[in-house]
Amino acid sequence: MLIVKDLTYSYRKHSLPVLRNLSLQISPGSICGLLGKNGAGKSTLLYLISGLLKPKSGTISFGIFTPWERNVNFLNDIFLVPEEFELPNITLKEFLSTTAPFYPNFSMSDLERHLATFELDADVHLGQLSMGQKKRVFVSFALACNTSLLLLDEPTNGLDIPGKRLFRKAVLNGMNDNRTIIISTHQVYDVEKIIDHVIITESNGILLDSPILDITSRLRFRNTPNREEASKALIALDAPGGFNIVELMDGDKEETNVNLESLFELVLSNPSVVKSVFES
């Protein structure tokens, strides 16, 4: 289990914190969407969780490990795919010979399976790939390492429309009950159908930390052409054919799929209402 408690971090000694008093808890078996505005500290949080940064105060634990202690048994059970990365000008086979041994649960058969999902094969030269193809290869390798914790920072940037669809398929195929995947993204439509937990953060803390099932039991998401209905909703966003609205779940109405864009705008625009809904 990943536990973050009262976390505060700033990049310079006397600068304002990027994160302040942030707490969250994520159980194994979750695909978590980490959402927030630019500058809300999403990437910083991933670097802290991976042990690349050390907080000014607060704690992070993943199982028995504290990330910034850089224990080898922690490092070989976590993988971070940053938003921007460079791959060496070598073949994938050469890359695997030097990198895969650091991950004891790496599986060549899993790598070939994920590459096939991305419509690639293992006989590729990394230096000859486009940025989108490099992203497909690196995500495939990250999944094939079979770490208990996988952190993906804006993983669909650089992918074309088919690539984003294949990304979703690969993530679902690589998921199991013992794995936790955290996806930090602005591209909410790219992950809307695969996440089962949502965290919305700002620099001052967590605005929402909830499983999708809990959200759909409390809030209803739908499109309406009716302006009066829209005016009574918790939030209404202009959309083709009318408005995307969020309402309180009422009585025995059928649950709906979460619209992440509408949820995100609701949480940012009226956090006190959201807090009251989820604390009731």
N, C-alpha and C positions, 0 to 999 in steps of 0.2 A: 504494500500500500504506500502511496505517495502522500506525505503529510507536510504541508507548509504552514508555519505558525508565526504570526506577528512579524512578517518579513519586511525589512526596510533596506533599500539600496540606493546609493547615489554614486555617480561616476567620479565626482571630485569631492574633496573633503568638505568644502563649504558650499557646495551647490545644493539646490533643492532635490529631494529624493525623486528618483524615477518611480520607485515603488515605496509605499508607506503602509505599514501595519497590515500586510496582506496575509490572509489565511485561507487555505483550501485543503480539501482531502479528496483523493481520487482512488477508487478501488480497482483491483485487477479486473480484467475483462471489459474495460470501457474504451470506447473511442470518443475522446473528449474534444469538442470544438472550443478553442480559446479565442474569444473575440474581444475587440476593443478598438478605440479610435487610434489614429496615428499618435505615437508618443505616449501611449498608455502603458508601455513597458512589457508588451507581450514577448518580444524577442529576448529582452533582458531576463524575464522570468525563466525562459527556456534555458538560457546560458547558466543561470543560477542553479536550476534543477540538475543540469548536466555536470556541474562542478567547475565550469570554466570561470565563474565569478564567485566571490565570497560575499555574503550579505554583511551590511553594517551592523544589523541586529536581527534577531529572530532565528528560527531554525528551519531546516529542511531535512527530512528523513525519507529514505526509500528502503523499506524493510529495515535492516539493521545498520544501514550505511548512511553516513553524512557525506553528501556529494563532494564538498570542497576538500575533504580529506584524501580524495583521489585513490581510494583503495582499489587494488587491481581487480578484485572480484566485483566491485561496483562498475568499473570502467568496461569490463567485458560483458556486462549485462545491460548496457544502455547505449543507444545510438541516437545521434543528433544529425538531422539533415538541415543545414542552415539555408536561408533564403538564397544566398549567393555562395558558390563554391567553385573550386577549380579541380579538374581531374588531370592527372599527368598524361603526357603524350606517349602512352604505351598501350599495349593490347590489354583487353580485359583479363586475359589469362595471366599476364604478368602482374597486373594490379591485384588479382586474387592471391597470387603466390606470396605477396608481401603484406597484404592487409587482412585476409580472411583468418590467418592463424591467431589473431588477437581476439577472435570471437569463437569460443569453444562450441557454441551451438549452431555455427554456420553450416548450412546445408546446400551443397551444389545442386541437388535435385530441386530444392525450393527455388534457388536462383534461376534455374532454367525454366521452371514453371512460371515465375513472375515475369521473366523476360518474354516468354511466349505470350503472356497476357498483354504485355506492352508491344507485341508484334515485333520483337527483336530476338536475336539468338546470341549465344555466348561467343561467337567468333567475330568480335567487333574490335576495332581500334579506337580507343577513347579519344585520341587526337583528331579523328576524322568525323566525329559526330557533331551534329548541331546542338545548340543549347537545350532544346526540347528533348532530343535523344539522350543527351547526358543526364538530364533530370530523370528520364525513364530508367536508365541503367543504374543510377545511384540509389533511387528509391527501391528498385528491385534488390540491389545488394543489401540495403538497410533492412528490408523485410526478411531476406534470406539469412541474416545474422541471428534471427530468432531471439533477440534480446527481450527481456521482460518489460523494458520501458523504451518506447520509440517516440522521439520528439521530431515533429515535422514543421518547419517554419516556412510558411507560404509555399507549400509544395506544388501547387498547380500553376504558379507563375512560370511562364515560358512554355507551358503545354498548350497545344491547340485543342479544339473542341473534342476530337476523338481521343486525344491524350488524356483529357480530364475525365472522360467516361471510363477509360481503361485504368486510370489511377484509382477511381472509386472501386472498381472490380478487384484490383490488386490488393488494396487495403483490406477489403472484406475477406479475400482469400487468405490473407496473411494473419488474420485475427484468431485468437483463441482465448479461453477463459483465464489463462495465466498472464496475459499480456495487457499492457496499458499503452494506448496510443494517444498522444496529444497533438492536435493539429491547430497551429496558430495561422489564422487566415483573415484576409479581408474579402475573399471570394466566397461569400456565404453559400451561393447557389452550387458551388463545386462540392460542398461537403454536407449539404442539408439532408441528403437521403442516407448518409452512412453513420453520422454521429449519434450516440445515445446519451450524451451528457453535454451540457452547455455551461461554460464559464464566461461571463462578461466582466471585464476588469477595467478599472481606471487607475490612475496613479495613487489615489487615496484608498484603494482597496477593491474588494470584490463587490460588484453590484448584483450579480446573479450567479449562483452555483447550484445547478439542479439537473437531475436526470430528465431526459425528454419525456418519459412517462409521467413524471410529476407535473411537468409543464402542460401537457395535453389534458391532464385531469383537472386543471385549474383555469386554463385559458382556451379560447376557441378562436381559430383563425379561418377567415373566409373572405371571399370577394363579393361585393354587393354593388349594384348600380344605384342603390337608394341613398340619396344624400342625407335624408333624415336618420336612417340607420347609422350612417357613417358619423354623424354628429354626436350620436349617443355612445359610440364605441370608446374604448380606452385609448385607441389611436387609430387613425385612418390615413393611409398613404395613397396618393393618386396611382391608379393602375389602369391598364387597358380595360375598358368596359365599366369603369367605376372606381371602386376603392378597395384596397386590401385593408381589412379591419381586424382588430383584436378585441374580443369581448370576454367577459367573465363566463366561465362554464356555468350553465344554469340548468338545474334539474337533471333529467335523464337524456339530455341532448347527446347526439353522437359525437365522439371525440374526432378531432381533425388533425391533419398533419401540421407540424410547426412551420411557419413561415419565418425563417431566421432574420430576414431583413426587418419585418414588422416587429418581431420580438426585440431586436437590437435597438430600434428607434424608440420603442416603448420604454425600455429599461433606461436609456440615456435621458429621455425627455421627462420621465416621471418615476424616478427610482423609489420614491416614498410609496406610491401606489403599488408598485411591484413588490416591495418589501412587505406591505400589509397583506397582499394576496398570498404570498408564500409563507408567511408566518401564521396565517389563520388556520 
